[in-house]
Amino acid sequence: MLFLIFSFSIMRPDTLVPIAATDPLAQLFNQYLKGLSCTDSLFTPRLSMRECRRRFQAGKPSPTARRPMTEYARVFYELTVLHQSLHDLHACVAGAVTLLEDFFTTYQGDLHRYATENRRASLQRYQSPESIESEDAAAEADEFGEDDADSLTYYTLQHELGEFFCGPENDINGEYIGSSSSEDFAFYTRIVATQADHTLHKHQAAMKRIFPTRYRTGPNGEREPLPLGEQLEEDLNADIRNARVANAFNHVLTTCSAAAELYTHLDPDVVDDYRLLLEGLQLILHTTA
């Protein structure tokens, strides 16, 4: 018994860890990841290190292998990137919403006040208490001036939002708002949308040309066969549910691209541009399937 538990634990894939958040976007992304669990199970490596090296060095598929090692490696690597991308994208959307909401509630939409207080807080964060209280520090603050536009460049709301949006310098360092489009996820989104076609009972039905019996829990806790009509209805509902997840996911990515475009072209001195951006990001954060 202990061997079976241990064997299961080392064979169980954990590539697609769900996002630890409760907002609708996190739930949608977790539904999407759950829809890839079968693919994760198929492509998660279960070889010894020796066998893995042997197959790669062989340069051709093993007679017992269903797919070449390059395909296993590609899909496993892409699933790893996909998992991290969804975690990163959720963090960026949630972070940008939090920052903008704080700007409008704490600073009442005052862009100059935000920049000056942000600069002051940053200086205090990186200076020692002794240097902050010294006359030299006060003289330096007067020299540069908190109202000077150049001194506020790296403390503006536009600059702070930059850490959440894609750009030429951060595209290789993770997923940001607008980094990827729905086309980049299309292969896996199709799997999510059609996942009901790859369940065990459907494979059995295709191979044996019969509908294997499925069960439900009866009123007294006993297992009872699920009527064929209810099986078909259950499958139809699953297809509809999965299609909704895929469509909502594509909508999120399309809206993220629009939000990134809006951020790129916003006027850094116009408060209404930031308000419009916040409204778009809030819609993304509350997207449901």
N, C-alpha and C positions, 0 to 999 in steps of 0.2 A: 504493500500500500504506500509506504513512504517513497519507494522507488517511482511509483506512478505519479505521485505529487511532484517529486523532484523533476521527473522527466517532463511533465507538463509545464512546469515553471521555466525550464530552460528553453523549451520550444515555443513558448508563447511570445508572439511579436509585440513589441511595445513602441513601434516607430511612430504611430499616430496618437500621441498623448493629447487628450482633450484640453481645451483652454479653461483655466480655472477662473471663470467669471460667469455672471448670471444675466448679463444684458442680452437682448435679442440677437445682436450680431455674433456674440460668442456662441450662443445656442445654435445659430444657423451654421457657423463654421464647424461646430462639433457634430452636427448632423451630417455635414459634408464629409468630414473625416470618418465618421462611422460608416458611411456608405462605401468607403474604400477599404474596410477591414478585411474583406475577402481577398482583394488584391494584395494587401499588406501581408496576409498569411501565405499567399502563393509565392511571393518574391522575397520574403525575409530569408536571408541565408541560414541554412541549418547544417552546413558542412563543417568538418574539421578544418583546421588551418592547412594541414597537409593536403587534403583533398582539394581545397580551394586553390592553392598554388598549383597543384598538378593540372587542374582543368584549365586554368589560365595559360599555363606554360604549354599545354598541348596544342593550343591554337585552333582546335576544332571541337565541335560538340561531342560530348561523351555519348556512347551508344545508348546509355540508360537515361540520358537527360532529355527532357521534353523541349527545352529551349537552349540556345547557346548562352554561355556565361556572360557574354557582352550584353545580352538583353536583360538577364537577371540583374546585372550590375547597373544598367541604365535605369530600369524601373525603380530599383531600390534607392538609388541615389536621388531620382526625381521625387519619390515619395518623401524622402528625408527633407529635401528642399521645400517641397509643398507644405509639409507639416510646419516647418519653421516659418515659412512665408505667411501662413494664416495667423500664427501666433504674433508675428511682427506687425502684420497689417492691422490686426485687432488692436494691438497696443498703440499703434500710431493714430488710428481713428479715435480711440478713447482718450489718448493723451491730448490730441488737438482740441477735442470737444471740451475737455477739462480746462485747458489753458484759455480758450476763448470765453467759456462761461465765467471763469474767474475774472477775466478782463472786464466783462460787462457788469458783473455784480460788485466786484471790489473796487474797480477803477472807474465805473460808470461810463465806460467808453472813451476815457481820456487817454489818448495815445501818448501825449507828451509826459503826463504823470506816470504812466506805466513804464516808459523808458527810463526816466530819471530815478524812480524808486527801484527799478530792476538793477540799474547800474550801482546805486548805493548799496543795495543788498549784496551784490556780487563783490564789491570792494570789501565789505565787512566780512564776507565769508572767507576771503582769501588773505586777509591781513590779520596779523596778530593783534590782540587787544592793546599792546603797548604802542604799536605803530599807528593805530587808529586814533589814540588819544594824544599823540605827539603833535607838536606845532608844525613839524615838517609835513605830516600827512595832511593837516588842514591847509597848509600853504599850497601843497600839490593839488588838492581838490579845487582851491580857488584858481590855480593857474590854468587847469584844463577846463574848469567850469562845467557844472552838470547840465547847463542849458545849451552847451555847445553841440551843434549837430554832429560833428565828427566824433565827439566823445560818446555819443549815444548810438552810433551806427550798429554796434554789436549787441545792443540791449533793447532794440525796438521789438514790437510785437511781430512784425514781419520776419525779422531775423530769428526770433525764438520759434516761430512756427516752422521754420525751415528744416528742423530736425525730424519732422513728421512726413515731409513730402519728398518725392523722388527728385534726383538731380544728377548731373553727369559725374559728380564726385562720390556719390553714395550708392549707385546702382549695383555695384559689385559687393556691397557690404550688408546686404539684407533686403527685405521687402519694405517699401514705403508706400504711402498713398500715391497711386498713379504709376508705380513701377511696372506693373504687369497688367495685361488686358485679359478679357475672357478667352481670347484665342490661345493664350499661353497655357491655360488650364484645360483647354477643350477636351483633350484625350481623357483626362480623369473625370471631367464633368459628365461625359457620356457614360462612363462607368457608373457614376453615382445615379444618373437618371435611369439606367437600365439594370440596376443591381438586382432587382427581383427576378430577372431572367437567369441569374447565376446562382440561385439558391440550390441547396442540396436536393430538395424534393423535385425541383424542375429538371435537374440533371438526371435524376433517376427516372423521371417520366419520359425524358427524351431517349434515354438508353433502352428502357424496357417497354416504351410506348404504352404505359399505364400511369394512372395517378396514384402514387403511394399514399397510404392512409396517413392523415394528420390528425392530431388529437387536441382536445381542449380539456380544461378542468371542469368537472361537473359541479353541481350545487353542494355535493357532499365531499368534494375533494378527490373524487375518482376520475380517472382518465376515460374520456368517451370520444369515439370517432367524430371528426368534424365532417358534416355532410358536404358532398361535392359542390353543391351550389354555394355554400358558405365559403368553401375554399376558393372558388373562382372570384367571389365578391371580395374576399380578403386580398387576393392577388391584385385585383383591379384597384382597390384602395391603396395598396402599396405602390403600384405604378404611378398613381396620381400624386401621392405624397412625395415620392422620389423626384418626379418631374418638377414639382413645386420647389423643392430644395435646389435643384439644378438651375431653374429659372431665376430664383431669388439670388443665388450665388452670382450668376452672370450679371444680374442687375446691380449688385453691389460693386462689382469690378468696373462696370461701365460708369456708375456714378462716382466712383473713386477717381477715374480718369478725368471726369468733368470737374471734380473738386480740385484736382491737381492743376488743371488748366486755369481754373478761376484763381487759384493761389498765384500762379505764375504771372498773371496779367492784372492782379489787383493793384489799385493805387495805394501805396503804403500810408498815405495821409488821409484816406477817406474811410471813416468809420463804417459806413453802410456796406462797403465791400467785405469787411470782416464779419458783419452781421449776416450777410448773404452766405458767406462761407460756412459760418456756424450752423445756419439752418440746413444747409446741404449735408454737413457732416452728422448732424443729429438724426437726419432721415436715414443715413447709412447705419448709424449705431443702433437704430430701432427697426431695422429691416427684419422681417420674419418670413418664413416659408409658407 
